């Protein structure tokens, strides 16, 4: 099948793909032009259809029905379907890739076939290697207009392989290829509706799809602007959303003095001006070889022609960035003088720019490559981590030890050593910092499309978003505030917070009364923490976390074993606090303490047993390493206040994170009593911080702190909605659990269970992945 024949068969007007066939609107609705012109078809522009509510409803119903049939198939049957798909791509892949090229969303046929074959293997192995995991249901995959077709397939194929049905909402550039791919997929025999494609020119389409009660999960890939819109538009609907910011990320290209300079210069020219247009590279060169690198860059640039920029607005941004850089003292390396106007611009290297220059901080979408120098390895790492993004980096050196040390220190998801822009399905791609909140690729990327089979509760129940003023959330103080009681010698007891390894008062100087279940007299007073307390706690955690992360798994395990021993020595005091605070019997309270000791010991064991591996790509060698997220904010549940706290604390600390914890507002005393254990433990000061007070107020303080990397939240539906809306700039990884006010200390999630999937799921929430690619000759 040729591309021209396929377009002619569709009359150059592509309908929606729903329930295994193309669907065209019967109401005469206008179509919109795709962002490509098929030159070999006489310059005729292909058009796509805008999705209306009627088709959206039909699509979601089709996906639900197809999921039941698709997930009921055996793993072997699903694998055979995907293998037949790889055969269809061998036959028709060239047509599909031509369509991608014309749509400015290039994807090579071999890489696509390799992707399908890889996930067909995982479809076969799911039940044998992951028997306690089950598919989510209906998955929506949303792309921005400037995202590549490969980025779409990295999400669609694993979702299908795990047994989900998928609704694709492509960008305009990937829409034609997505429709052709869906047609090819249906030709190999899956149930109708397993893969549906909805198109349009309205960025609200993804949010409209998420509002359907049939959607179980949404995954987004593309630029940051649309990412923010999607996250905010879906806040409060009860659909988990993960994002991969694959477009517009700033990536460091580091050349050390020990590098093969000729190869490095050839590679940076290819990366910055010829190959991947989704990312924006920045060149860092060691002082001792900068003259050699600049001379070779100038030589390579002389043979290069002008390249196209997408729009007049982009050309204006490029001109302004170059002019400002020159005013700040930068020198230009260009293949020729830039034309005074038009969409053509020569590849340009900006030498001598400062890290604070606008062309470095917010580079324009054009063929510009800032060049900066460094003296030492530490300075190179500092420059490489200066960007808010954390997608990828390229390191050039023949010193393998230096390469691995630098790779470990860079806050990015993938590091290429003496190579760039290489991909393989077996390697996990995890966006660090502002580059995403999920992992795509490899076995690790499969888990976003699975849930534990034993899970009996839904973290986020479906709901209608409430009208909220996000700027005032957390401004109230529902509990009565009284002057600080820590200096009063009479009962009830007054507790302190735990910040930076020390028990201390809150910055507000006030406390709140803690009462027993059902009201009555005051049990104790606890500090009323606020924004300043969060700031102090995060500063302490940020100071200690890098050192804790570098400790060996054995050292972290021994510290957790010692913490469990200290907890056991205080078991009586802790049981009394649980009994008086929650009203459960002493027997039940002692059982909770016993389970908490056991849970800490289990996490200590996890330090030894769960590590990264070395997947084998098609060429070269690679390492896949779990890394801590950094500083995690935790707003803890009411149920089993001690056991639940130590379960999530153990998961975070065992993997190298630091934490700022907010105990249950209703039942804080067991955790405040636990501070005595922390004070006598071997944990570094600042690794664990405990702040009490109004949950909404502290939620807002954690959400708006730029250093916090992730938030684990148990609380109200309004709090979940606030976090989904607010934690977008910078991006934070969210684990949200809607906790009903009527649940009390014995409702909600069952924290007493200890099956492997429960622990593994928490462990996966506490890490992000880094892949290091080491090529061979």
N, C-alpha and C positions, 0 to 999 in steps of 0.2 A: 504494500500500500504506500503510495507516494503522498506527500503532504498536500500537493495540489488536488489530487483525487479526493482526499478526505475533506478538504475545505469545499470543493465543488459539491460533494455529496451532502454537506451540511448547508449548502446555499450561502456559504460565508456568513451565516448567522447561527451562533451556537446557543442552544437552549440550556436549561438547567439539566442536571443529570440526577434523576430521582427514581428510585425503585427499579434500577437496572436499565433505564432507557432515557433518552433525551425528552424533555418536556418543554414545550413552547407555550407561552401564555395565549389564551384564547380571546383575551380582551383587547388585543391590538396595542398592548403596552409598548412604549418606545424602548429601543435598545440603545446601548452606549458603545462607542468604538473602543476596541482593545488598543493597548498601547503598542501596536506594531503594525507595520505595513508589509504584506507578503509580496516582496519585490518580484519573485519568480512567478507570481500569479497575476502579473499585469498591474501591480500596485493597488489592488483592491483591498480595502480595509475590512478585516473581520469584525463582527459585532457580537456582543454578549448580552444576555438578558438580565434585567434587574429583578431580584426576588421580591415577591409580594407576600403578604401574610398567608394567603391561601396555600401557596406552594410550600411555605415554611412549615405549616401544619401537616401537610401531606408528607413532607420529608421526614419530620421527627417521628411520625407514626410508622413510616416505612423502616426507619432505623431501629426502632424498638422491636418490631416484628422480626427484622433480620437478625438482631442480636440473639434472640432466642434460638433461632436456627443455627447460626454460626457458632455460638458458644456450645451448643449441644453436640457439635461434631467432635470427633476424637482429634487429638493433637496430630496424629498421622494424616488425617483427612485434610486438616487445614494446611499442613505442610505441603501436601501434594498440590493443593490449589496454588500456593505461592511458587512452587517449582514450575508449574505450568505457566505462571505469569512470567517467570524469568525466561522461559522459552519464547513466549510471545514478544518479549522485549528484544530478544535476539533477532527476531524476524522484523519487528516494527520499531525498534529502538531508534534507528536513524531518523525516521519520520518524526518521532517524539522530540528528539534532540534538535532537529531543524526548527521545530516549532518553538522550543525553548530559546534558541539563539535569536530568532526573529522577535521574540517577546522580550528580549534583553533579560532573560532569566536562564543563562546557560547551564547545561548539565550534560556531562558526557555519558554516552551509552554504556561503556564498560563500568563506570562507577555506579550507575543505576542498577545494572544487572548484578554486580557484586553485592549491593545493598539488599536486593530481593533474595538472593541466595543465602546471605547471612541470616536474615530474619526467618527464612523458611526453616533453617536449622533450629532456631530457637522455638519456632512453632512446634516442631517435632519433640523438643526436649522439655517443654514447659512442665508437664506433669511429672516427669522423672526427676528433674533438677529443682523444681519449685512446686512441690506437690501441695503445699499449704497456702498457695496464693491463687486467687481467682480473678477474672476480668472485672472491670468496673461497670461496663454497660455501654452506653452511647457516649462517645468522645467527640467533642467538637475541636477541630484544628483551624486556627485563624492565622492568616498571614497579612502583612502589610503589602502595599503595592510594589515596594522595591526589594522584596525578598526573593531569593533564588528558589528554583524548583527542587534542588537537592535538599534545602532546608525543610521544605514541605514533606518530602519523602522520609526524612529522618524521623519524623513524628508519625506519619500515617502508617508506615509499614510495621513498626513495632506494636502499634495499637492493634492493628489487624492480626498480627501474629499471635498476640496474647488472647485473642478471642473476642475483642470488642468490635462493635460497628462504629463507623466513622462518618462524620459530616464535615466536609472540607469547605471552608469559606476562604478562597484564595484571594490574593491581591489581583489587580487587573493584569499585571504582567505574567502571572502564573496561571491565570484562569484558563486560557486555551489548552495549555499542556495538561492541567489537572483534569479537564473534561475528556481529553483524548486518553489519558491514563485510566480514568474511571471506565471508559468504554472498553479498553483493552482488558482491564481486570475482570469486568463482567463476562467477557468472552471466554474466560477459563473456568467458569462454572461455580462461583460462590453463590450463596443465596442472594436474591435480588434485594437491594437496599442496604447491603453491608457497607458499601461505599457510595455516599451521595455527595454531590457538589452543588453548592448554592453560590451564585455569582451576583455582582452588583457593584455600583460605584459609591455606595453609602457605607462609611466606616461604622455606622451603628448596627450593621447587619449581624456582626458577631455577638453584640450585646443582646440583640433581639432573639438570636438562637439560644443564648444562655438562659434566657428567661423562661424557656420551655421547661416544664417539669420532667421531660424525658431525658434531659442532658445530665450526665453524671460527672463530667469532667471537661475542662477546657484547657487547651494548650496553645500558646501564642508564640509566633516567631516573626521578627521584623525589627522595625526601628523603635526608638524609645518614645517618640511622640504618640504613636498609635498604641503602644504598650500602656502608657499612662491612661489613655482614654478607655481602653478595654477594661483595665483593672477598676477604674472608677465607675464605669458604666455597669459592671457586674457586681459591684459591692452590695451585699445584702441579699442577693438572690439565692444564696446557699450552694453555689457551685464552686468547687475548688478550681483556682486558676493558676497555672504555672506559665512562666514567660522565659523566652530566650531572646535577648537583644542581640541579634546577629548582624544588624545593619548599622553602620555608623560608629562602631567601636574603634577606639584608638589602640593600636598595638605597637609595642616597642620592637625594633629590629636592632640588635646589639652586636657590634663588631669589636672583638677584643684584639689586642696586639698579636696574639698567638693564632689568629685566624688566617686562612688562605684568602688573602684580600681579593684576588681576582674572582674567585668563586663567590665570595660574599657580595661584591659589587654587582656581578651579573644577577645574583639572586634578588638583591634589593631593587634593581631596575625592573625586573620581571614582576616582583610583588607589588611595587608601588604604582607602576604605570601600565602593566600589561594584563595581569592575571585577575586577582580577586578585587572587584570594585566595591564589595560590601563593607570592607574595613578600611581604615585610614592608618597608614604606617608612619612611624616616627623613627628616624635613624639616630642611633647613639654610637659614637666612634671613640675609641680610646685615643688620648692625646698623642701618643707616640706614633700612631699610624694615620692620623687624620690627613696629613698632606698627601700621602700615597692614595688614600681612599678618594679624596677630592679630585686628584688628577685622573684617576681611573673613571670616576663618575663623569667628568667633563668629556673624556674620550668616548664613553658609551653614549652619552646624550647627543653627540654630534650626528649620529646616524639615525636619530629618532624623529618621526614626524609629529605634527600636532595631533592631539587626541580630542575627542568630542566631550563637551560638558552637556548636561541634560537640558538646561533651560537658561534663558537670559538672566534670570535671577541668580542662578549659580555662577554665571560668568561675572556678574557684578560683585558677588562675594569674593571670588578668586582675585579679581583686580584690587579690591579693597584690602584683602589680606596681604597681598604682595607689596602694595604700596606702604602699608603700615609697618611691615617687617623691614623694608628698606629704610624707612625713617628711624627705626630703632637700631640700625647698624648692620642688618643682615646683607649678605652678598648673594647674588643669584647665579645659578648654573642652569643654562637653558640651551636647548638644541637650536633655537632661533628666536628672534624677537617676536613677542606676542602680537598677533594682529590687533588693530585698534578696536575691533568689534567682531561680533559673530560668536558662534558656539565652538570654535576651534581654539585650543590653547596648548602651548608647548609644554612638555614635561619639565618641571621646574624643581630644583633643589634649593632650599633656603638655608644657606650656611651661616652659622653663628647666631641663630635666634636664641632667645632666652626661654627657659621653661615656662615663664609667666606670660609669654607673648600670646596674643589672641589666636594666631595661626597654629599654636601648639595646644592651647587649652580648648578651643572650639574650632577645629580646622574646617575650612569650607569644603563642599563637595566638588573637588576638582583635582587635577594632576599636580599636586604640591607635596613635596617631601621635606619637612623640617629636619635639619641636621644639627645635633648638639654633641658636645664632647664631654668626656669624663676621664678621671684619672685612675680611680681604683674600682675594684669589683663592687665594693659597698656603695660607691657613688652611682655606678651603673644600675644597681638594684633600686636605689632611691629614685632615680629618674624614671626607670621602667614602671615603678609603682605610683608615679605621680598622677597618672590618669585615673579618673573615676571608674574607668572600664576595666574589665579583667577577663577578656575573651582569650587572647593568644599572645605569644611572643616568639621571636626567632632569635636564637643565640648562635654566634659564629666564633668558634675557637677549636683548636686541635688538642686542647688540654681537657680531657674528659672530666677530671675532678672539678675543674673550674666550671665546666658546663653544668654538671649536676648540682653543685652548690648554688649556682645562680638560678637554675631552674627551680630549685626548692624554695628559694627566697622570693621569687616573683609571684605576685598575687594574680595569677591567671589560670585559666582552665586547661590550656594545652601549651606545651613548649616544644618547639621544633629545634633540634640541635643540628646545625649545618644544613638546614633545609627550611622550607616554609610552605604554608598552605597545603600540606599533605593531609589527606583524610583516609580513614579506614573505619568501617562499621564496628570493628571490635573494640575501638578505643572510646571510652566515655568522654563526652564534651560537656563540661560543667561550667556555666558562666559564673565567674567570681565578681564580687562587688556589684557594679551597676550593669553587668552583662547578663543577668538572668537569675532565676530562682529554681532551676531544675537541671537535671542531667539527661542529655540525649546521647544515644549510642552505647554500644557495649551491653553487657548484661545489666550493668547498673542503670542504664536508661530504660529498661523494661519495667522497673518497679513503679514508675509514675502511672502506668496503665494497669496496675494490679492492686488488689487489697487482700489482707489476710482472710483466709476462708473462715477463721474463727471469730472475726470481728462481728459483733452483734449490734453495734450502735453506729449511727451516722454522725460524724463530727459536726457537719453543718446541715441542719434540716432545711428543706426548701421553704422559702418565705418570700414575701413581697418587701422590697426595700422601704424603710420608713423615712419620712422626711426629717432630715437632721441638719443642724447648724454645726458643721465640722469644726468651725473656729472656736466654738464655746464648749465642745465636748470635754467633760472632766472638770468643769469649772466649779461644780457644786461640792458640798461636803455634807452628806446625809447624816453622818454620825455626829453626836454632840461633841464639840471640841472644848476642852478645858485646859487651863494652864498646866504646864509640865509637872508631873507628880514624882519625878525621880528622886527628889530630896526629902520626901515624906517618909518617916520611919515606920508609920503604922500601916496595917493592911488596908485595902488590898495591895498586892505587889505591883510595882511599876517596872516594866521591861524596857530594854534599850534595843536599838537597831544594831546591825552588824555591817560596818562599812570599812573596807581597807584593812581587815583583820582585827578591828577594834570594836567593842561595844560602845555606842555613842547615842546621844540625843539626836532628835531630828533638828534640822535647820530652823524649822518654824518655832521650836521651843514649846510646842503643844502636844497633848496626848489625847487619845480617844478611849472611852470606857469600853471594856469588853465584858459582855454579860453572858450568863449561861443560857442554854436552850430554853425557850419559852419565856425569857425575860427574867425579872427578879433583880437581885442585888448585883453589884459590880464585882466581877471576878478579879480583874486586873486592869491596868492602864498600859496601853502600848503607844509608841510615838506616832504622830501624824506626819508621815513623810510627804515630800513634795518634789518639785522640779530640781531644787538645789541638791537634795539628797541623791536623786538619780544622777545628777551631774558628777557628784563626788564619787559615787559608786562606780560609774562607768570609767572615770579617770583611773581609779584604783585597778579595775579589771583590765583596762587596756595596758596598763603598765606591766602587769604580771603575766598576762596571757602568752605573749611570745616565748617567754622562758619556759612556761609550763608545757607549751606545745612541743618544744624541743627536747623535753625529757623523754627518756626511753619508755616504751610500753611497760617494762618491768618496774621502773621507778614509779610510774603513775599507779600501777597495780598495787604496789606495796603501800603507797599512801592511802589508797581506798580501803585496803585490808585493815590498816591501822584506824581509819575513820570508823569502820564497822565495829572494831573492837571497842573504841571509845563510846560508840552508841550503845553497845551492849552493857557497858559499865553504868550507864545512866538509864537503864531500861525502866526502873521503878519510877523515877521522876517523870519520864516521858509518858508512861502509862497513866499516871495520875493526871497529867495535863490533858491527855486525850479524853479521859473519863470526865473530868470536870468541864471541859470545853464543849464536847459533843454530846455528852449524855449517854454514851454507850457503856456497857458493863466493864468492870475492871478486867474480866477475862478476855473480852473482845479487844480491849485496849492493849493488853499485854500481847495478844496474838498479833496485833498490828505492828507493835515494836519488833517482835520476833521476825515478822515478814520483812520489815525494813532493814534489819541487820542482814538477813539473807539476800535481799536485793542488792545491797552495796557489795557484798561478796561476789555476787554474780557479775556485776559490772567490773569488778577488779579482774575477774577471770576473762572478761571480754577484751581487756587491754592486751592480753597475750594472744588470744585466738583469732581475732578479726583484724586482718591487715589487707593491704593491697596486693596486687599480683602483676604479672607480666604477660598481657595478652600478646599474641603473635600476629601482627599485621602481615599483609602480603609481602612487604619488603622491609628489611631492617628489623630493629628491636624496639620495644616500647615498654614503659612502666606505667602502671595505673595505680595512683596513690590516693587514699582517702586523707583529707586534711580537715582540721577543725574549721568551723565557720568564723570563729573569733569570739566576740562578746554576745551572749544570748540573753535577751530579756524574757523572764518567765513570770506570768501572772497565774498563780497556782489554783488548782481546783478545791472545792469544798469537801469532796468525798475522800475519806481516808487521808486526812491532812498530812500526817507524817509519812505514810507509805508512798502516797502519790508524789510528794515533794522529793523524797530520796530516790524514787525511781527515775524521775526526769533529771535530777541533779547528777545521779550516777552516770546517766547516758551522756550528758554534756561534758562532765569533767573527765570521764574515761577517754573521750576522744580528743581532749586537748583544749576544750573551750573554757572560758571564764563566764560566770553567770551573775546577773542581777535579778534577784528573786523577790516577788511580792507575794507573801503568804495569803491564804484565804482571808478575806475581810471579815468573814463570819467566825472563823475558827483559827486565829493566828497563834494561840498560846503554845501548841506543840512545837511549832517551828521556832518560836522565840525561846523555848526551853532548849531546843537543839543547838542554839548558839553556844551554850556551855561546852558542848562536844566539839564544835568548831574551834573554840578558843584554845583547847588543849590538843588540837590535831596538828599533823605535819603539813597541812595544806598551806601553800604560800599565801601570805597576807594579800587580800584583794581578789583572790580567785573566786571566792564565794561571798556575795554581798546580799544582805537581807534588809528590805525596807518595808515597813508597814504603813497603812494609811488607806485613803480612799482609792478604790481600784480604778475607777474611771480617770481620776486625776493622774495617777501613776501610769496608766495605760497611755494617756496622751503624752506624758513626759518621755516615756520610752520610745513611742512611735516617732516623735519629732527629734530624737537624738541621732545625729548622722553616723555615729560610731557603731551603734547597735546593728549587728548583721542579721539577726533573726529574732522573732518574737514567738513564743509559745504561749497561747492564751486560752484560758478556761474562764468563760464569763457570759455576759448577756449577748443577745443577738445584735443589739445596738453597738456593743463594743467590737464584735466581729466585723460589722459593716464599717465602723470607723477605721479599723486597722486596714481593711481591704482598700478603702478609699485613700488613706493617708500615706501608707508605706510604699509609695511609688517613686519618690525622689529624695534620697536614693532608694533603690529597691531593697526590700527586706524579705527574707524567706519567712513565710507565715505558716504556723501550724495552729489552726483555730478549732476550738471545740465549744459549741454552744451549750451553756450550762443553765438549766432552768432553775429559777429561784425556789421552786417547790421541792427540788431534789434532796436538799439537806446533806448531811455527812455520809449517808448510806446510799444515795442515788447516783445515777450517771454511770461512767465507765467503771468496769470491774478491775480494780488495781491489784487484786490478789492473784490474778492469773499470771502464769510465768511460762507460757508456751514459747517456743523459739521465735515464732513470727512476731509476737508482741515486742520482745526485746530487740529483734532485728529491725523492726519498723522504727523504733525510737532511735536506734543507732544510726539508721540511714538519715533521719531528720537532723542529726547532729554533725554530719560531715558533708563536705563537698569534694569533688574529684578533680585530680590533676593528672593529665596524661603527658608523658615525656617521650618524644619520638626521637630515636637515635638511628639514623640511616646507616646502611652498610654500602661498601663500594659496589 
